[in-house]
Amino acid sequence: MKPAFDFDRALVEKYDRPGPRYTSYPTAPQFHQAFAVDDYRRAASDSNLAAVPKPLSVYIHIPFCKSLCYYCACNKIITQKTHRAVEYLTYLKREIVMQAALFDSTRKLTQLHLGGGTPTYLTREQLADLMDCLHQAFDMDDSDDHEFSIEVDPRTISTEQIQSLRQLGFNRLSFGVQDFDPDVQAAVNRQQSEEQIYALVAAAREAQFKSISVDLIYGLPLQTVNSFDVTLGKIIALRPDRIAAYSYAHLPELVRAQRLIRPADMPPPERKLELLELTIRRLTEAGYVYIGMDHFALPDDELARARTHGTLQRNFQGYSTHADCDLIGLGVSSIGKVGDSYSQSVKEISQYYARIDQGLLPVHRGYRLSADDLLRREVISDLMCHGRIDFAKFEAGHGICFTEYFSDSLAQLDEHVRDGLLQIHSDKLVLLPQGHLMMRSAAMAFDAYLGGEQKGRFSRTV
C-alpha cells in the first residue's frame, strides 16, 4: 500500500516546532490553583443535571515502577518495596468512594484506563481488589462494548496474568516496546527480549482482547535508520491492531532521568526525521492506516473505522472510538474532565495521602472553560480527529460567523495553504494528505493562548 502522501523532509522540518498535543484545550499550562475542590464539586453536580448526562470514564494513575527508564518523563516512583502499592491502593479506594458519591448512580461507566508508572506493578489480587471497588462504587458497563484498557510493561507480567486481565474485564492492552535493539535498550535502561513480547501478544490474542497496541519511540539514543528498520520489521510481523510511534523529547534540563543518557549517544536532529519517514513508509506499506499524530491502525480496527466514519474522538489518552464522556481522574497527578472543567490532583504522594486523610478530594488545580474555550476546543477537535472544519456547524451551534470570528486564525494559516498542507474554502477548512502530519501546527492557529500568557514546554509537533 502506497503512503497517503509523499514525505517532504524539508517541509516537515519547516513545521517541526514546539507545540501542544491537544489532548485538552486549553492545555495544562492554563490550569490554575484558584480552581479548587468546590469548583470540582460544582462541575460534577452540573454534569448530573445535563439534559442527557454523559457516560463516565475513569483514569487511574498507578505511579510505581520497579526500575527507571531513562527516557521517561511520566510522574513515577521507582521502588522495589511492594508494600508501598498496598498503602497506595488503600487511599485510592477511599478516593474512589469519595468521587463516586458526586455522580448519579444511574450514569454508566463505559471507559476505564490504567496508566502510570506501571499499572502491572500491581499483582493480580491487587488489580482484582481495585476492580471490585470500582464495581461497588460505579455502575460499570459489564458488556464487552466497554473500553477498559491497561498499559503493560512486558517485564512485569506473565502470559498467565494476561488471561487474568481479560477475566477482570480489560479488553484492550498497550504494550510498551519502544525498540528491540539491545544497544538502544541498554542506553535507556529498558532491557526486554522480543521473545517476551511475542509470547505476551500471543497470549493476548488467545484471551481474545479486542485491541492490542504496541508503543514505539523514535529518536532514542544510539538509534539508526537501519536498527529501527529491523525493529519495525519485527513489529509488522507481530501485526498488532494498533501502533503508536512517539517522538522522543530529550529535555534533560526538565527531566532528571534523562540526564543519565550520554549526550554523545543522542542522534542528530536530522536522524529523527529520517526515522519518522521510515516509520510512516514501513507501516503504511504494511497496510496500516495513518490515524493522525503518532497513531497507526489496521484497516479493520475500530480506530481506523472511526476515522473513516467520522466518529473519532480525542481525550487525554489520545485517540478513542467511544462517545465523549465525563472523565474522572483518580490517583496522584491524574487529570479529569468533568462538564466544562478540567482538574488535576496533587503530584506528591504524601500530599495525596494527607488530602484523603482530611476527607478532601486531592484536587490541586484546574480550569473552567469559557464559551470561547468551548468553541475553540470543538474546532481543534474536529481538525485533529476528522481533518476538516465545517464552518456551518459552528455558526449554527455557537451563533457566530466563522470567517469573521476566526479571521486572525485563518490568516495565520496562509503559509500552510501555500505549502499545500490545507485548503480554506468559503464553507470549510480541509487538511490535505500532506497536512495530516502537521495537524498540530494547523491546530495552533486556533489556540488563543499561544504567544500570550502561555507557559510551559511542549514537545515538537512532528
C-alpha positions as CSV (number, residue, x, y, z in Angstrom):
1,M,0.0,0.0,0.0
2,K,1.4,3.4,-1.0
3,P,1.5,6.0,1.8
4,A,-1.3,8.6,1.6
5,F,1.3,11.3,1.0
6,D,4.9,11.9,-0.1
7,F,7.2,12.6,2.8
8,D,8.6,16.1,2.1
9,R,11.5,16.3,4.6
10,A,12.2,20.0,4.0
11,L,8.5,20.8,4.7
12,V,8.4,18.6,7.7
13,E,11.5,20.2,9.1
14,K,10.0,23.7,8.5
15,Y,6.9,22.9,10.6
16,D,8.7,20.9,13.3
17,R,8.4,23.4,16.1
18,P,7.3,23.0,19.8
19,G,3.5,22.9,20.3
20,P,0.7,21.3,22.3
21,R,-0.6,17.8,21.6
22,Y,-4.1,19.0,22.2
23,T,-5.3,16.1,24.4
24,S,-7.1,19.0,26.0
25,Y,-7.9,22.6,25.2
26,P,-7.0,24.8,26.9
27,T,-3.8,22.9,27.6
28,A,-2.4,22.1,31.1
29,P,-0.3,25.3,31.4
30,Q,-3.6,27.2,31.7
31,F,-4.7,25.2,34.8
32,H,-4.5,27.2,38.0
33,Q,-4.9,26.7,41.7
34,A,-7.8,29.2,42.0
35,F,-9.8,26.2,40.7
36,A,-10.4,24.3,43.9
37,V,-12.4,21.4,45.3
38,D,-15.7,23.4,45.5
39,D,-15.3,24.2,41.8
40,Y,-14.9,20.5,41.0
41,R,-17.9,19.5,43.1
42,R,-20.0,22.2,41.3
43,A,-18.8,20.8,37.9
44,A,-19.8,17.3,38.9
45,S,-23.2,18.5,40.1
46,D,-23.8,20.4,36.9
47,S,-22.9,17.4,34.9
48,N,-25.6,15.3,36.6
49,L,-28.2,17.9,35.7
50,A,-27.5,17.9,32.0
51,A,-30.5,17.0,29.8
52,V,-28.7,13.8,28.9
53,P,-25.8,13.2,31.3
54,K,-22.7,11.8,29.6
55,P,-21.5,8.3,30.5
56,L,-18.5,8.2,32.8
57,S,-14.9,7.4,32.1
58,V,-12.2,6.8,34.7
59,Y,-8.5,7.2,34.5
60,I,-6.4,5.7,37.3
61,H,-2.8,6.6,37.8
62,I,-0.5,3.9,39.2
63,P,2.8,5.7,39.9
64,F,5.1,2.8,40.7
65,C,7.9,1.3,38.6
66,K,10.5,-1.3,39.6
67,S,13.2,0.3,37.5
68,L,13.9,3.6,35.9
69,C,13.6,4.0,32.1
70,Y,15.9,6.9,31.4
71,Y,13.7,8.5,28.6
72,C,10.6,8.6,30.8
73,A,9.0,11.9,31.7
74,C,5.9,10.5,33.5
75,N,5.1,11.0,37.1
76,K,6.5,7.8,38.7
77,I,8.0,6.4,41.9
78,I,10.9,3.9,41.4
79,T,10.7,1.3,44.2
80,Q,11.1,-2.4,44.8
81,K,9.1,-2.1,48.0
82,T,5.8,-3.6,47.1
83,H,4.2,-2.7,50.4
84,R,4.0,0.9,49.0
85,A,1.5,-0.3,46.5
86,V,-0.6,-1.8,49.3
87,E,-0.7,1.6,51.1
88,Y,-1.5,3.5,47.8
89,L,-4.4,1.2,47.0
90,T,-5.9,1.8,50.4
91,Y,-6.0,5.5,49.7
92,L,-7.0,5.0,46.1
93,K,-10.1,3.0,47.1
94,R,-11.1,5.8,49.6
95,E,-10.8,8.3,46.8
96,I,-13.0,6.1,44.5
97,V,-15.8,6.1,47.1
98,M,-15.5,9.9,47.5
99,Q,-15.6,10.5,43.8
100,A,-18.4,8.1,43.1
101,A,-20.6,9.9,45.6
102,L,-20.5,13.1,43.4
103,F,-22.1,11.4,40.3
104,D,-25.6,10.0,39.9
105,S,-25.5,6.2,40.3
106,T,-27.5,5.8,37.1
107,R,-24.6,7.0,35.0
108,K,-22.8,4.1,33.3
109,L,-19.1,3.8,33.5
110,T,-18.1,2.8,29.9
111,Q,-14.4,3.7,29.8
112,L,-11.5,2.8,32.1
113,H,-7.8,3.3,31.6
114,L,-5.0,2.4,34.0
115,G,-1.8,4.3,33.3
116,G,1.4,5.0,35.1
117,G,4.1,4.4,36.1
118,T,3.5,0.7,35.6
119,P,-0.1,-0.5,36.2
120,T,1.1,-4.1,36.0
121,Y,3.3,-3.3,39.0
122,L,0.2,-4.4,40.9
123,T,-0.5,-8.1,41.5
124,R,-3.4,-10.0,40.1
125,E,-5.0,-9.9,43.5
126,Q,-4.5,-6.1,43.9
127,L,-6.0,-5.4,40.5
128,A,-9.0,-7.7,41.3
129,D,-9.4,-5.7,44.6
130,L,-9.3,-2.4,42.7
131,M,-11.9,-3.6,40.1
132,D,-14.2,-4.9,42.9
133,C,-14.0,-1.4,44.5
134,L,-14.9,0.2,41.2
135,H,-17.8,-2.2,40.7
136,Q,-19.2,-1.4,44.1
137,A,-18.9,2.4,43.6
138,F,-20.0,2.8,40.0
139,D,-22.5,1.4,37.5
140,M,-19.9,-0.4,35.4
141,D,-20.7,-1.4,31.9
142,D,-20.2,-5.2,32.1
143,S,-20.8,-5.8,28.4
144,D,-17.8,-6.2,26.2
145,D,-18.8,-3.0,24.4
146,H,-16.9,-1.1,27.1
147,E,-13.4,0.3,26.6
148,F,-11.3,-1.0,29.5
149,S,-7.6,-0.6,28.8
150,I,-4.4,-1.0,30.7
151,E,-0.7,-0.2,29.9
152,V,1.5,-3.2,30.2
153,D,5.3,-3.3,30.9
154,P,6.2,-6.7,29.4
155,R,8.9,-7.1,32.0
156,T,6.4,-7.2,34.8
157,I,3.8,-9.7,33.6
158,S,3.4,-13.4,32.6
159,T,1.3,-15.0,29.9
160,E,-1.0,-16.3,32.7
161,Q,-1.5,-12.8,34.0
162,I,-2.6,-11.7,30.6
163,Q,-5.5,-14.1,30.8
164,S,-6.3,-12.8,34.3
165,L,-6.5,-9.2,33.0
166,R,-9.1,-10.4,30.4
167,Q,-11.1,-12.1,33.2
168,L,-11.1,-8.8,35.2
169,G,-12.8,-7.1,32.3
170,F,-10.0,-5.4,30.4
171,N,-10.4,-5.8,26.7
172,R,-7.6,-3.5,25.4
173,L,-3.9,-3.8,26.1
174,S,-1.0,-1.5,25.3
175,F,2.5,-3.0,25.4
176,G,5.5,-0.7,25.8
177,V,8.2,-2.0,23.4
178,Q,10.0,1.3,22.4
179,D,12.8,-0.6,20.5
180,F,14.0,-4.1,20.1
181,D,17.7,-3.2,19.5
182,P,19.8,-4.3,22.6
183,D,22.2,-1.4,22.4
184,V,19.3,1.1,22.4
185,Q,17.6,-0.8,25.3
186,A,20.8,-0.6,27.3
187,A,21.2,3.1,26.6
188,V,17.8,3.8,28.1
189,N,17.9,1.1,30.8
190,R,15.0,-0.9,29.5
191,Q,16.1,-4.4,28.5
192,Q,13.4,-6.8,27.4
193,S,13.6,-9.7,24.9
194,E,11.5,-9.9,21.8
195,E,10.5,-13.4,22.9
196,Q,8.8,-11.9,25.9
197,I,6.8,-9.6,23.6
198,Y,5.8,-12.2,21.1
199,A,4.7,-14.6,23.9
200,L,2.6,-11.9,25.6
201,V,0.9,-10.8,22.3
202,A,0.1,-14.4,21.5
203,A,-1.4,-14.8,25.0
204,A,-3.5,-11.6,24.5
205,R,-4.8,-12.9,21.2
206,E,-5.7,-16.3,22.8
207,A,-7.5,-14.4,25.5
208,Q,-9.5,-12.5,22.8
209,F,-8.5,-8.9,23.6
210,K,-10.4,-6.7,21.3
211,S,-7.4,-4.4,20.6
212,I,-3.7,-5.0,21.1
213,S,-1.5,-1.9,20.8
214,V,2.3,-1.5,20.7
215,D,4.2,1.6,21.7
216,L,7.4,2.6,19.9
217,I,9.7,5.6,20.4
218,Y,11.9,7.1,17.7
219,G,14.8,9.4,18.4
220,L,16.2,7.4,21.3
221,P,20.0,7.2,21.9
222,L,22.0,5.0,19.5
223,Q,19.1,4.5,17.2
224,T,20.0,4.4,13.5
225,V,17.8,4.1,10.4
226,N,19.0,0.5,9.9
227,S,18.5,-0.6,13.5
228,F,15.0,0.9,13.8
229,D,14.1,-0.6,10.4
230,V,14.8,-4.0,12.0
231,T,12.5,-3.2,14.9
232,L,9.8,-2.1,12.6
233,G,10.1,-5.3,10.6
234,K,9.6,-7.3,13.8
235,I,6.6,-5.3,14.9
236,I,5.0,-5.6,11.4
237,A,5.5,-9.4,11.6
238,L,3.8,-9.3,15.1
239,R,0.8,-7.5,13.5
240,P,-0.7,-5.6,16.5
241,D,-4.0,-3.9,15.9
242,R,-2.6,-0.5,16.6
243,I,0.9,1.1,16.8
244,A,1.8,4.3,18.5
245,A,5.2,5.7,17.3
246,Y,6.1,8.5,19.6
247,S,8.8,11.1,19.0
248,Y,11.3,11.2,21.9
249,A,11.6,14.6,23.5
250,H,15.0,14.9,25.1
251,L,14.7,17.6,27.8
252,P,17.3,16.7,30.4
253,E,17.1,20.2,31.9
254,L,13.4,19.4,32.8
255,V,13.5,15.6,33.2
256,R,16.1,14.4,35.7
257,A,16.1,10.8,34.5
258,Q,17.2,11.9,31.0
259,R,20.4,13.2,32.4
260,L,21.5,9.6,32.7
261,I,21.6,9.4,28.9
262,R,25.0,10.1,27.4
263,P,24.8,13.2,25.2
264,A,27.2,11.6,22.7
265,D,24.6,8.8,22.2
266,M,21.8,11.1,21.1
267,P,21.0,11.0,17.3
268,P,21.3,14.3,15.4
269,P,18.1,16.2,14.6
270,E,18.0,15.1,11.0
271,R,18.1,11.5,12.1
272,K,14.7,11.9,13.8
273,L,13.1,13.0,10.5
274,E,14.7,10.0,8.8
275,L,13.3,7.7,11.4
276,L,9.9,9.3,11.1
277,E,9.9,9.0,7.3
278,L,11.0,5.3,7.7
279,T,8.2,4.6,10.2
280,I,5.4,6.1,8.1
281,R,6.7,4.4,4.9
282,R,7.1,0.9,6.5
283,L,3.8,0.9,8.4
284,T,1.7,2.2,5.6
285,E,3.3,-0.1,3.1
286,A,2.4,-2.9,5.5
287,G,-1.2,-1.9,5.4
288,Y,-1.6,0.2,8.5
289,V,-3.8,3.3,8.3
290,Y,-2.3,6.6,9.5
291,I,-4.8,7.8,12.0
292,G,-3.1,11.1,13.0
293,M,-0.3,12.3,15.3
294,D,1.6,9.2,16.2
295,H,-1.1,6.6,15.7
296,F,-1.5,3.8,13.1
297,A,-4.1,1.1,13.0
298,L,-5.0,-1.9,10.8
299,P,-7.9,-1.1,8.4
300,D,-10.4,-3.4,10.3
301,D,-9.5,-1.9,13.7
302,E,-12.3,0.2,15.2
303,L,-9.9,3.2,15.4
304,A,-9.5,3.1,11.6
305,R,-13.2,2.5,11.1
306,A,-14.0,5.5,13.3
307,R,-11.6,7.7,11.3
308,T,-13.4,6.6,8.1
309,H,-16.9,7.1,9.5
310,G,-16.1,10.5,11.2
311,T,-16.7,9.3,14.7
312,L,-13.1,9.5,16.0
313,Q,-12.7,11.1,19.4
314,R,-9.7,12.6,21.3
315,N,-9.0,12.6,25.0
316,F,-6.1,12.6,27.5
317,Q,-5.2,9.0,26.4
318,G,-5.0,10.0,22.7
319,Y,-7.5,8.9,20.1
320,S,-10.6,6.9,21.1
321,T,-13.7,5.5,19.4
322,H,-16.2,6.0,22.3
323,A,-18.5,8.9,22.7
324,D,-17.4,11.9,24.7
325,C,-17.5,11.1,28.5
326,D,-17.1,12.9,31.7
327,L,-13.6,11.8,32.8
328,I,-12.8,11.2,36.4
329,G,-9.1,11.2,37.3
330,L,-8.1,9.0,40.2
331,G,-4.8,8.8,41.9
332,V,-1.8,11.1,42.3
333,S,-1.3,13.6,39.4
334,S,-4.3,12.3,37.5
335,I,-6.3,14.7,35.2
336,G,-10.1,14.7,34.9
337,K,-12.5,16.4,32.5
338,V,-16.0,16.9,34.0
339,G,-18.6,19.2,32.4
340,D,-16.9,22.4,31.3
341,S,-13.9,21.9,33.5
342,Y,-10.5,20.3,33.9
343,S,-9.0,19.2,37.2
344,Q,-5.6,17.8,38.3
345,S,-4.8,16.0,41.5
346,V,-1.7,16.7,43.7
347,K,1.5,15.4,42.3
348,E,3.3,14.3,45.5
349,I,2.1,11.1,47.1
350,S,2.5,12.5,50.6
351,Q,0.1,15.3,49.7
352,Y,-2.3,12.9,48.2
353,Y,-2.4,10.8,51.4
354,A,-2.8,14.0,53.5
355,R,-5.8,15.2,51.5
356,I,-7.6,11.9,51.7
357,D,-6.9,11.6,55.4
358,Q,-8.5,15.1,55.8
359,G,-11.6,13.8,53.9
360,L,-10.8,16.1,51.0
361,L,-10.6,15.3,47.3
362,P,-7.0,15.7,46.1
363,V,-7.8,18.4,43.5
364,H,-4.8,20.7,43.3
365,R,-5.6,22.9,40.3
366,G,-7.9,23.1,37.3
367,Y,-9.7,25.2,34.8
368,R,-13.3,26.2,33.9
369,L,-13.8,26.7,30.2
370,S,-15.3,29.9,28.9
371,A,-17.7,30.0,25.9
372,D,-14.7,30.9,23.7
373,D,-12.7,28.0,25.1
374,L,-15.5,25.5,24.4
375,L,-15.8,26.8,20.8
376,R,-12.1,26.6,20.1
377,R,-11.9,23.1,21.8
378,E,-14.5,21.8,19.4
379,V,-12.8,23.4,16.4
380,I,-9.4,21.9,17.3
381,S,-11.0,18.5,18.0
382,D,-12.7,18.4,14.6
383,L,-9.4,19.3,12.9
384,M,-7.4,16.7,14.9
385,C,-10.0,13.9,14.5
386,H,-11.6,14.5,11.1
387,G,-9.1,16.6,9.2
388,R,-11.7,19.2,8.4
389,I,-13.7,22.1,9.9
390,D,-17.2,22.7,8.6
391,F,-18.0,26.4,9.2
392,A,-21.8,26.0,9.2
393,K,-21.7,23.5,12.1
394,F,-20.1,26.1,14.3
395,E,-22.1,29.0,13.0
396,A,-25.3,27.1,13.9
397,G,-24.1,25.8,17.2
398,H,-22.4,28.9,18.5
399,G,-24.1,31.8,16.7
400,I,-21.0,33.2,15.0
401,C,-19.8,34.0,11.5
402,F,-16.9,31.6,11.4
403,T,-14.7,33.5,9.0
404,E,-15.2,36.7,11.0
405,Y,-14.7,35.1,14.4
406,F,-11.6,33.3,13.3
407,S,-10.2,35.8,10.8
408,D,-6.9,36.0,12.7
409,S,-6.6,32.2,12.9
410,L,-7.4,31.7,9.2
411,A,-4.8,34.4,8.3
412,Q,-2.2,32.5,10.3
413,L,-2.7,29.6,8.0
414,D,-1.8,31.4,4.8
415,E,1.6,29.7,4.7
416,H,0.0,26.3,5.3
417,V,-2.2,26.9,2.3
418,R,0.8,28.0,0.1
419,D,2.7,24.9,1.2
420,G,-0.1,22.6,0.2
421,L,-1.0,21.4,3.7
422,L,-4.6,22.5,3.7
423,Q,-7.3,24.3,1.8
424,I,-9.6,27.0,3.0
425,H,-12.9,27.3,1.2
426,S,-15.9,29.6,1.8
427,D,-17.6,27.0,3.9
428,K,-14.8,24.7,5.3
429,L,-11.2,24.1,6.0
430,V,-9.8,20.8,4.9
431,L,-6.4,19.2,5.6
432,L,-4.7,17.8,2.5
433,P,-2.9,14.5,2.8
434,Q,0.5,16.1,3.4
435,G,-1.1,18.3,6.1
436,H,-2.2,15.4,8.4
437,L,1.4,15.1,9.5
438,M,1.4,18.7,10.5
439,M,-2.1,18.9,12.0
440,R,-0.7,20.1,15.4
441,S,0.8,23.1,13.7
442,A,-2.5,23.9,12.0
443,A,-4.4,23.5,15.3
444,M,-2.1,26.0,16.9
445,A,-3.6,28.8,14.8
446,F,-6.9,28.4,16.7
447,D,-5.2,28.4,20.2
448,A,-6.0,31.7,21.9
449,Y,-3.2,31.3,24.5
450,L,-0.1,30.6,22.4
451,G,2.1,33.7,22.2
452,G,0.4,35.3,25.1
453,E,0.4,34.1,28.7
454,Q,1.0,30.5,27.6
455,K,3.8,28.9,29.7
456,G,5.4,25.5,29.8
457,R,7.4,23.4,27.5
458,F,5.9,21.4,24.6
459,S,7.3,18.6,22.5
460,R,8.0,19.3,18.8
461,T,5.0,19.0,16.6
462,V,6.3,16.4,14.2
